[in-house]
Amino acid sequence: LATLAGLLVWTALTWSSPLGASRNPAWESQLFTTLGAEAERRGAPYRALAAYAEAAQADPVALEPRVRSGRLLMLAGKPAEALEAYEAAHRIAPHDTRVANNLGIIYMHLERWADADRVLSPLLETHPALPAPYYVRGRLAHEHGHPEAADWYAQAIERDPRFTQAYVGLILLLSRNHQREAAESWARQAARNGVALPPALLQELGL
């Protein structure tokens, strides 16, 4: 199957129409994207990445190969390279929810909180069920000492009851603001939801 698919791509890219038809970048890109998806299915992520790179090169506005590359690179523990792929995808489709959410999460992973908020803040109105925008707002408010930080964290947890970072941020905030009882209550809620909090945080609370 892989050999046949490769032959089809080679034929598509090298065949000259007697009518002199021009290139079709979107079609060429889709062929490479299909090869990449097949490589993923067979457990060959590096071959998939190579195919997606060819797909992106064939069509400068192809979204899918860039999104797929970004996901694979994050799974491979390469957030800086994943960021490049998702930033390219976001330039192509700035209003795509999937792209914006994943790009914001990568910015979070890299602790680029202002960039994460810039990308995620439009989703607060258009997709209010997504937890990441609320967490980023909470983190920024926390860093700047704004009192609404606790509410932003709580809203993130409401949307994802297993959002570990939101629990940690909220519990630290409450604990260090001398609201120990509230901090302990959130720690117990985390435990009920199967969230494993850092042992150092539990030790600080005496739990």
C-alpha positions, 0 to 999 in steps of 0.5 A, a space after each residue: 500500500 505504501 509503495 502504491 501510494 508513493 508511486 501515485 504521488 510520484 506520477 502525480 508530480 511528474 506527469 505532464 498533461 498534453 493540454 499543459 495543465 498547471 500545477 494543483 498545489 492543493 491536490 499535491 499537498 493532499 496526496 502528501 498529507 494522505 501519505 503522512 496519515 498512513 505513516 502515522 497509522 503504521 507507527 512511523 511518525 518521522 516518515 509522517 513528519 517528512 510527508 507533512 513537510 512536503 505537503 506544507 511545501 507544496 501548498 503554502 496555505 495548506 492547514 492540515 499538514 501543519 496541524 498534524 505536524 504540530 501534534 506529532 512534534 508535541 507528542 515527541 516532546 519538541 514544543 519549540 518545533 511544534 510552536 513553529 508549525 502551529 504559528 504557521 497554521 494560525 497565520 493561515 486560519 486565525 479563527 480556527 478554534 482547534 488551531 488557536 486552542 492548541 497554539 495557546 496550550 503550547 504557549 502555556 507549556 513554554 510559559 509565554 503567558 501573554 502570547 497564550 492570552 492573546 491567542 486564547 482570549 477570543 475563545 472566551 466568548 466564542 467557545 466558553 466551554 474551553 478551560 485553557 483561556 480561563 486558566 491563562 487569565 488566572 495565571 496572569 491575574 495571579 502573577 500581577 496580584 489581581 484578586 480575580 485570579 481565584 475566580 478564573 482558576 475556579 472557572 477553568 476547573 469547572 470546565 475541566 474537573 481534572 485540570 491539574 495546573 488550575 488546582 495547583 494555581 488556585 490552592 497556592 493562591 488561597 494558601 498564601 493569602 491565608 485562606 487555608 480552609 478554602 485551599 484544603 477544600 480545593 485539595 480535597 476536591 482535586 483528590 475526589 476527581 483523581 487529580 494527583 497534586 504535587 507532594 510539596 504542595 500537599 506537604 505545605 498544606 499539611 495534608 
